[in-house]
Amino acid sequence: MHVRQLLGAYVLGALAPDEDRRVAGHLRSCPGCRAAYLEVAETPSLLALLSEEDLADGPPDE
């Protein structure tokens, strides 16, 4: 599995320790994956802004 496919789990801290180390090592050496990581790196802090009520309501109606 390519590292980009693991970035979501990586930023959420949901990888096994060996996978976490592999992703971290790859990000140090791959500018493309590092750029993709930076695009999603703030996801955990943004998710923390949501309340249970926000999540229970689902997406807004269009």
NUTOR-610004 format. One record per residue (C-alpha): residue in three letters; x, y, z. Coordinates in steps of 0.2 Angstrom, whole numbers, plus 5000, padded with zeros to 4 digits. Layout:
% residues N
aa;xx;yy;zz
ala;X;Y;Z
...
***
This chain:
% residues 62
aa;xx;yy;zz
met;5000;5000;5000
his;5007;5017;4995
val;5010;5030;5009
arg;4997;5042;5002
gln;4983;5029;5006
leu;4989;5029;5024
leu;4990;5048;5027
gly;4972;5049;5034
ala;4975;5036;5047
tyr;4993;5043;5050
val;4986;5061;5055
leu;4973;5053;5066
gly;4986;5042;5075
ala;4977;5026;5070
leu;4992;5017;5062
ala;5001;5002;5070
pro;5018;5008;5077
asp;5027;5000;5062
glu;5016;5008;5049
asp;5018;5024;5058
arg;5037;5023;5057
arg;5036;5018;5039
val;5025;5033;5035
ala;5036;5045;5045
gly;5052;5039;5036
his;5044;5041;5019
leu;5038;5058;5022
arg;5055;5064;5027
ser;5062;5058;5010
cys;5047;5061;4998
pro;5042;5080;4994
gly;5026;5074;4985
cys;5019;5064;5000
arg;5025;5077;5012
ala;5015;5090;5002
ala;4999;5079;5003
tyr;5002;5076;5021
leu;5002;5095;5024
glu;4985;5096;5016
val;4977;5084;5029
ala;4988;5087;5044
glu;4976;5099;5052
thr;4961;5087;5051
pro;4962;5081;5069
ser;4961;5099;5076
leu;4947;5103;5064
leu;4937;5088;5069
ala;4939;5093;5087
leu;4929;5108;5084
leu;4914;5098;5080
ser;4901;5094;5093
glu;4892;5078;5095
glu;4876;5087;5089
asp;4885;5093;5074
leu;4889;5075;5069
ala;4872;5069;5073
asp;4864;5081;5062
gly;4873;5075;5047
pro;4878;5086;5032
pro;4868;5102;5028
asp;4853;5101;5016
glu;4856;5109;4999
***
